[in-house]
Amino acid sequence: MGELRDLYQEVILDHGRRPRNFGPLPDADRHAEGFNPLCGDRITLHLKTRDGVIEDVHFEGAGCAISIASASLMSETLKGKTPAQAAAMFDTFHALVTGHAAEQGGPALGKLEVLGGVAEFPMRVKCATLAWHTLQAALRGDTQPVSTEA
């Protein structure tokens, strides 16, 4: 079990140091900003949608390794998904990082499951879910920044 935990930590650190889909997305049609005042994480999410599907996801910002890794993994996972599928993934992901995954069920999370260890550290749940709350705001077309404290 220790080897698996080490592997998960390596994946999180890799995505935290070299995030995928980091940077602007010039032809994005949806944007949202998110802030985690507890940790100081800030993220701006850019989405490009076409025909009811998330075609591309990029993000910018700064934060702890968990926050950046979560945004990076999320950006890889959501391409090709509908907003409804993304919402279902958020629910499943939230259940995973809060320790309620066994109760939830839901769609497979793939690489995002490496963040399941966050459930052991409740103070880090907001770091892991910031990108997801920001995604929901972008899909709703919210213009006000979202906060993990709201």
Secondary structure, 3 states (H helix, E strand, C coil): CHHHHHHHHHHHHHHHHCCCCECCCCCCCEEEEEEECCCCEEEEEEEEEECCEEEEEEEEEECCHHHHHHHHHHHHHHCCCCHHHHHHHHHHHHHHHCCCHHHHCCCCCHHHHHHHHHHHCHHHHHHHHHHHHHHHHHHHCCCCCEECCC
